[in-house]
Amino acid sequence: MIRITPVNPHDVQALDFIERVYTESFPMDERRDFDEVVRLLRENDDFAIVLLRDEETPVGFISYWPWSDFTYLEHFAIDSRCRGAGYGATAMTELLRQTGKPAVLEVEKPDDELSQRRIRFYQRLGFVLSPRPYTQPPYSPDRHPLELRLMSYGEIDLDQTFDLVVTRIHNRVYGVE
């Protein structure tokens, strides 16, 4: 049974676990410095992190931006020691149920087997891959932009709202005007 627990910026034990999984799971260009993650958690009401637990054992995390009309899922990772046990699908399904609104996330372009496998994972959960090109802005001046794709879940027509969704993500998440 997966438990989803909100993380506060003073929960050092949870944040230490999340930082380790975050830095192991995402290359430098796909993440912000962890001090910035903690600052966002402390200062930005639009940003949230949940710790994923099996009983009391932490197994992963999801960071996201729960806006009124859709949720932007920024980072989602299961500890490498716990992958393949069904935690990811169970946790994502439960978070989507709890938020109760459409969701959008970024994925790598389907250029290799690993990227295709990640996309299929989200498709099994009901996400739809947009064919439109999407560029993730760099998290900081020393990082690079990335050519990615967006996936959507629920009652959101990404074909119709693509430009509005991208503008919101770029403005609020990446600080790009």
N, C-alpha and C positions, 0 to 999 in steps of 0.2 A: 504494500500500500504506500503510495507516494504522498508525502505531506508537503504542501507548498506554504512556506513561511515568509512573510515580508521581512526584509532585512533593513535594519536602521543603521545610520552611519556610526553608531557607537558599539556595534556588535563585532568586536575585534576578531573573535574566533571564526565567525561566519565569513567576514571579509578576508581573513587570511586564506581560508579554503577557496573562496571565490577567486581571489587574486591568482593563486596557484593554477587553478583550472583555466582561468581566463588567459593567462600568459602562455600556458602549454597548448591551448586549443586554437588560438588566433595569432597569425603572423603580425608583425609590427604594424604593417599598413592597414590591417583590419581591426585595429583597436586603438583606444586612447591610452595615455599613461594612467595607471591605476589611481594615482592621487587625484586625477581629474574625475574619475568615476566616483570616488568617495565624495569629492566636492559637490558633484551633481546631486548625489543622493542627499547630501546635507542641505543644499541650497535651492534645489529645483523641484517644486511640487509635481511637475510633469514627468519626472523620472522615477522609476521604481526598479528594485531588484528583489527577486524571490529566491530563497534557498530551497532546493529540492532535497527531501530527505526520505530515506527508507527507514521507518521507525526513527531512531535518533541519529542514524548515520547519514552525513551529507553525501549526496551523489551528483549534484549538479546545480546549475543556476540559470535563471532567465532574467535579462535586463530588458526593460521595455518602457514605452512612453504611452500611457493610457489617456488618450485624448477623448473628447466627447463623442466624436463620430467614428473613429477607428483607433486601434492600438497598433503602434509601430513596435515590432519585436526587434530589438537591436542586437543582442547577443544571447545565445542559447548553447550551453555546453554541458555534457555529462562527463564526469571524471573518467579518464581513460581506463582506470581500473574497474569501472562499473558499466562500460558500454556493452551493448548486446543483450542486456537483461530486460529490455522493454521499458526502462525508466523514461527515456526520451519521449516516446509516443504517449505514454500515460500522462506524463507531466504536461506536455504541450496541450493535449486534449483537455485536461483539467483546467489549465490556465485560460484557454479559449472559452471554456464553459463559464468560468468565474467572471471574466471580463464582459462576456455577453454581447460583444460587438465585433464588427469585421476587424481583420488584422492584415498587416502588410509586413513583409520582411525582405531582406536582400539575400541573394544567393549568388554563388559563382556562376559564370556562364557554363552551359553544359558541354564543355570542351574535352573533358576526360572522364574516366570511369568513376572516380571519387565524386566529382561534381554531379554527375548524372545520378549517382546513388543517393546523394543528399537531396536532390530535387525530387526523386521518387519517394523518399521518406516523407517529405512535406505533401506531395500529391496524395499519398495514402491517407493523410490526415484531412484532406479536402482542400488544400491550397491549389491555386491555379498559377502557372508560370506565364508571365507576360513576355511576349516576343520582342517588345520594344527595348532598344538599348537604354541603359541606365548607367550613369557614372556616379560612384560614391566619391564625394569630395574627400580630400585628405583630412585626417583628424588633427593634424598640426603641420606647420611649415616644413618639418623635416620628414614628413610622410608623403606617400604618393597617392593620387587618385586611382580608383580601380574601376574597370569595366565589369559591371555585374548585371544582374537581372532582378526584377521585383517579382514577388509572388504575393497573391492575395487570398484571403479566406473570408467566407461569409458574403453578406449582402453588400458588396462593393464592386462596382463595375470599373475595374482599373483601366479599361479601354477609354471610358468616358472621363474618368477623373485623374488620369495619369499625371498631367501637368500640375494639378492642384496638390496631389499627394507628394510628388517630388519636391515641389516648392516648400511644402510644410516640413518635410523631412530635412531638406537642405538648410532651411532657416533655423528650425528649433533644435535639431540634433547636431548639425555640423557648424552652425553659426555662419552660414553663407547667405548673403543677401541676394 
